[in-house]
Amino acid sequence: MLVGLAIIGLSNLVNAQDPETTIAYVDLDEIILSPIKNVTYYDAVYDPTASTAVKGLETAAAKYDITSSDLYGKYESYLIIFKNHAGKIRAVYNNDGELLKSIERFENVQLTEKVRLSLLDKYPNWKLNSTVFRVKFASNRDLERTYHLQISKGSEKMNIKVDGDGEVLSAKQ
């Protein structure tokens, strides 16, 4: 019995796994860290529930550094257009590199959960045909987020304007 207890007592000191097999190594070619240059803009427009295409383009606009451009210093303000497959952002930067205002337009992007649930509640059995998502940012004004939607039920069609919280602003048949 003493030998059995000694073996059981010493077995907890043995490493059960080979350390080489428990660590996964990843070789990276390059790591690029890009700080957010325009935090005010990013904080205002970023919505974690938004479409990936929207978040990606908004992040690119927030990270853009006009001071690294060849045109920097030649003008008082700069209009930069960011585009991807879903839409575009027209952003105005000042000579200090601050993003002053933007107008964003995205087509056929996934609706946020708030907007989807609101539509299902207010328009049951209606089908979503198309979406246009618009964002207006200005450093001295409130952010505007609107969805312009077309829905249908049979041969009936309706155009709806909804805010970012899912409140219906207007509806026309």
Beta strands, then each sheet from edge to edge (+ up, - down):
strand 1: 77-83
strand 2: 87-94
strand 3: 99-107
strand 4: 127-138
strand 5: 144-153
strand 6: 156-163
strand 7: 168-172
sheet 1: 1+ 2- 3+ 4- 5+ 6- 7+
end
